[in-house]
Amino acid sequence: MSAAEQWSDLLPEGFEPGAAQVDDARRILLRPASTIQVRPVHWLWEGRLPTGSLSLLAGREGIGKSTAAYTLAGDVTRGRLAGRFYGQPKSVIVAASEDSWSHTIVPRLMAAGADLDRVFRVEVTVADVLPGELVLPDDIDALVDHVRDVDASLVLLDPLISRLDGRLDTHRDAEVRRALEPVAHLADRTGAVVLGLIHVNKSGGTDPLSTVMASKAFVAVARSVLYAMTDPDDEHRRLLGLAKNNLGRLDMPTLRYRIDGCVVADTDEGPVWTGRLIWDGETDQSITDALEAASAPGGKSAMAEATAWLADWLEQQGGGAESSAAKAAGKAAGHSRATLERAAKKLDVAVDQHGFPRRTYWTLPASPRPSTGVGALPVILGLAAWRASNR
């Protein structure tokens, strides 16, 4: 019995199976949710890259996002990345088209201390002739087999857009979704993270997801979006933070890093130089806060403006005041609560709680507690010393 015959009662009156009859190879099935086994979320990189997911690493050119990606790859091959496979070296598959493997990619992997035997370059033959390019979603099934064969937990697509079928319009949401959803399914089938590198618009903005180039479907389909940018308070330092995390916390600390030059090999042709990523601590500043700081008018970051404002305001209060009053006044002056809290840390403001009910006070360095009634001279001297040390 054909599908059309089986469901004849549901067909329109007078319907005659023919060219439009239902394909017997295609069926719609319903499955009760009660039969589906729930699973916990696991992380390739704890809190940042969920296993079995399509994720993005976004950022402008020249800030070291590729170096960051290959640093993560190196950690994966050595079992150094904090997450589910910490202590268990895994393989990495890389499909890259913009950078030279001999001049750029392998030296970066060497600088990251990668096990090069666990990093695999994707090569595609067309009619048994090299080189061809990996095309997604066309090559999904073959890529799934290779991920399983080499026990890869990370697939890098550098850049992601170059790996998509060239016939697709990357600015049309529907077409991008049709290309990316099979890639996300690949990640789910294998348990690997597919990490696509993608550029952001040069026009800027304060919403990190809206700055990602091309269709909004890229960030919509991705489960996690890492975002790299220049630190607005230090042009020689970079920030790597979370702009999106559908499966976990969004308030993971933003990481600071810098890129230092190093020699990874001496060859007959001369030394091989590359960039090495050096992690440089954490900050509670979100990527959104950092973008807001970078876009502040007048060439000063929002952080610098909030710091100067808070120092002056506390000085006017005799050296200290309730933190709630400082935040309210700061909000009226156009400074966000988070930026004021970071400004207080930069000023080395003392945090004190006393009274009943308990209240929190902010006091400038070298200043007495606000309740002592001492004048502003020590405050002025302390503030002058702080300003001199931060010029």
WOGIHU-V211492 format. One record per pair of residues at least 24 apart in sequence whose C-alpha atoms are under 8 Angstrom apart, sorted by sequence separation. I is the first residue (numbers start at 1). J is the second residue. D is the distance in Angstrom with one decimal. If there is no record, write none. Layout:
i j d
I J D
I J D
This chain:
i j d
223 247 6.9
255 279 7.3
256 280 4.9
257 281 7.4
306 330 7.9
94 119 7.3
96 121 7.9
255 280 7.3
256 281 5.5
92 118 6.2
93 119 5.9
94 120 6.1
95 121 6.2
96 122 7.9
255 281 6.1
256 282 5.7
91 118 4.6
92 119 4.9
93 120 4.8
94 121 5.1
95 122 5.2
136 163 5.9
137 164 7.0
138 165 7.8
255 282 4.5
256 283 7.2
90 118 7.0
91 119 5.9
92 120 6.2
93 121 6.1
94 122 6.0
95 123 8.0
135 163 5.3
136 164 4.8
137 165 7.2
254 282 5.7
255 283 6.4
91 120 7.7
93 122 6.9
134 163 6.0
135 164 5.6
136 165 5.8
253 282 6.0
254 283 5.3
306 335 6.2
133 163 7.6
135 165 5.5
253 283 5.9
254 284 6.2
310 340 7.4
253 284 5.3
254 285 6.4
253 285 7.5
254 286 6.2
253 286 7.5
254 287 7.2
302 335 7.6
306 339 6.7
307 340 7.2
310 343 7.3
209 243 6.6
306 340 6.0
310 344 7.4
70 105 7.8
74 109 6.1
208 243 6.2
209 244 7.8
251 286 7.5
45 81 6.2
46 82 5.7
73 109 7.7
78 114 6.6
160 196 4.7
303 339 6.0
307 343 4.6
311 347 7.4
324 360 7.7
44 81 7.4
45 82 5.6
46 83 4.5
71 108 7.7
75 112 7.5
77 114 6.0
78 115 6.5
155 192 7.1
157 194 7.4
159 196 6.3
160 197 5.5
161 198 7.1
184 221 7.8
302 339 7.4
303 340 7.8
306 343 6.1
307 344 7.1
322 359 7.0
323 360 5.8
44 82 7.5
45 83 4.8
46 84 7.5
70 108 6.6
71 109 6.8
74 112 5.4
75 113 7.7
77 115 5.6
153 191 7.0
154 192 5.4
155 193 6.2
156 194 6.1
157 195 6.2
158 196 6.2
159 197 4.8
160 198 6.0
180 218 7.7
184 222 7.8
322 360 5.7
323 361 5.1
44 83 5.0
45 84 7.6
70 109 5.8
74 113 5.9
75 114 6.7
95 134 7.1
153 192 4.3
154 193 4.8
155 194 4.7
156 195 5.0
157 196 4.7
158 197 5.2
159 198 5.7
176 215 7.1
303 342 7.5
304 343 7.7
307 346 7.4
322 361 4.2
323 362 5.5
347 386 7.6
43 83 5.4
44 84 5.6
74 114 3.8
152 192 6.7
153 193 6.1
154 194 6.0
155 195 6.1
156 196 6.0
157 197 6.3
158 198 7.7
177 217 6.0
181 221 7.0
303 343 6.4
307 347 7.0
321 361 5.4
322 362 6.1
42 83 7.8
43 84 5.6
44 85 6.6
67 108 6.5
71 112 5.1
73 114 7.1
74 115 6.8
77 118 6.0
154 195 7.2
156 197 7.7
176 217 6.2
177 218 7.7
180 221 7.0
320 361 6.8
321 362 5.6
42 84 6.4
70 112 7.1
77 119 7.5
137 179 5.6
140 182 7.3
144 186 6.3
148 190 6.8
173 215 5.5
176 218 7.1
320 362 5.4
321 363 6.7
71 114 7.9
136 179 6.6
137 180 7.4
140 183 7.0
147 190 7.1
171 214 4.8
172 215 5.8
173 216 6.5
174 217 7.8
320 363 4.1
170 214 5.9
171 215 4.3
173 217 5.2
177 221 7.1
242 286 7.7
243 287 6.5
319 363 5.8
320 364 6.2
137 182 6.3
144 189 7.9
147 192 7.8
170 215 5.9
171 216 8.0
241 286 6.8
242 287 6.9
243 288 7.5
319 364 5.6
137 183 6.6
140 186 6.8
144 190 6.8
241 287 5.8
136 183 7.4
240 287 7.8
320 367 7.6
239 287 7.8
319 367 5.7
289 338 7.9
314 363 7.4
315 364 7.8
319 368 7.2
320 369 6.8
321 370 6.2
289 339 7.4
314 364 7.0
319 369 7.9
320 370 5.1
319 370 6.7
318 370 7.1
285 338 7.7
311 364 7.5
93 147 7.4
285 339 7.9
318 374 7.9
285 342 7.6
318 375 6.3
319 376 6.3
232 290 6.4
284 342 7.9
318 376 5.0
91 150 6.4
93 152 6.7
231 290 7.0
232 291 7.8
91 151 5.8
92 152 5.1
95 155 7.8
96 156 7.7
98 158 7.4
227 287 7.2
319 379 5.3
90 151 6.3
91 152 4.1
92 153 6.4
93 154 6.4
94 155 5.8
95 156 6.1
96 157 6.1
97 158 6.7
98 159 7.5
232 293 6.2
315 376 7.1
318 379 7.1
90 152 5.7
91 153 6.2
92 154 4.9
93 155 4.7
94 156 4.7
95 157 5.1
96 158 4.6
97 159 7.3
232 294 5.1
90 153 6.0
91 154 7.0
92 155 5.8
93 156 6.2
94 157 6.2
95 158 6.2
96 159 6.6
92 156 7.5
94 158 7.6
315 379 6.4
97 162 7.5
315 380 7.0
95 163 7.9
233 301 6.8
232 301 6.3
233 303 7.5
233 304 7.5
311 383 7.4
76 153 7.8
76 154 7.8
208 287 7.1
208 288 6.3
73 154 7.3
207 288 6.0
206 288 6.0
206 289 7.8
208 291 7.4
207 291 7.4
206 291 5.0
205 291 6.9
206 292 5.1
69 156 7.8
205 292 7.8
206 295 7.2
205 295 7.2
204 295 7.8
66 158 7.7
51 153 7.8
44 153 7.6
54 183 7.0
54 184 5.0
53 184 6.0
66 197 7.5
52 184 7.9
65 197 7.8
54 187 6.3
53 187 5.2
52 187 4.4
53 188 6.1
51 187 7.7
52 188 4.2
51 188 7.9
52 189 7.2
52 190 6.6
53 191 7.5
55 193 7.0
57 195 6.8
61 199 6.8
52 191 3.9
53 192 6.9
54 193 6.1
55 194 6.1
56 195 5.4
57 196 6.2
58 197 5.9
59 198 6.8
60 199 5.4
51 191 5.5
52 192 4.8
53 193 5.1
54 194 4.8
55 195 4.9
56 196 4.8
57 197 4.8
58 198 4.9
59 199 5.3
60 200 5.4
51 192 5.5
52 193 5.3
53 194 6.3
54 195 6.1
55 196 6.3
56 197 5.8
57 198 6.2
58 199 5.6
59 200 5.4
60 201 7.4
51 193 5.2
52 194 7.7
54 196 7.6
56 198 6.9
58 200 6.4
60 202 7.3
50 193 7.0
49 193 7.2
44 193 7.3
111 262 7.5
59 212 7.9
111 264 6.1
58 212 6.8
110 264 6.4
107 264 6.5
56 219 7.6
65 228 6.2
111 274 7.3
64 228 7.9
111 275 7.2
112 276 6.6
63 228 7.3
107 272 7.3
111 276 5.5
112 277 7.5
56 222 6.5
63 229 6.5
107 273 7.5
108 274 6.1
54 221 7.5
55 222 4.9
58 225 7.1
63 230 6.8
107 274 6.1
108 275 6.5
54 222 5.1
55 223 5.6
56 224 6.4
57 225 5.9
58 226 6.2
59 227 5.8
60 228 7.6
108 276 6.9
53 222 7.4
54 223 6.1
55 224 4.8
56 225 4.7
57 226 4.6
58 227 4.8
59 228 4.9
60 229 7.0
103 272 7.9
53 223 6.3
54 224 7.4
55 225 5.7
56 226 6.0
57 227 5.7
58 228 6.2
59 229 6.0
104 274 7.1
53 224 8.0
55 226 7.8
57 228 7.4
50 223 7.8
50 224 7.5
49 224 6.4
63 238 7.1
48 224 7.0
48 226 7.6
48 242 7.1
64 259 7.1
48 245 7.2
50 247 7.3
48 248 7.9
47 248 6.3
47 249 6.6
48 252 7.8
47 252 7.0
41 247 7.1
71 277 6.9
67 275 7.2
67 276 7.2
68 277 6.6
67 277 6.6
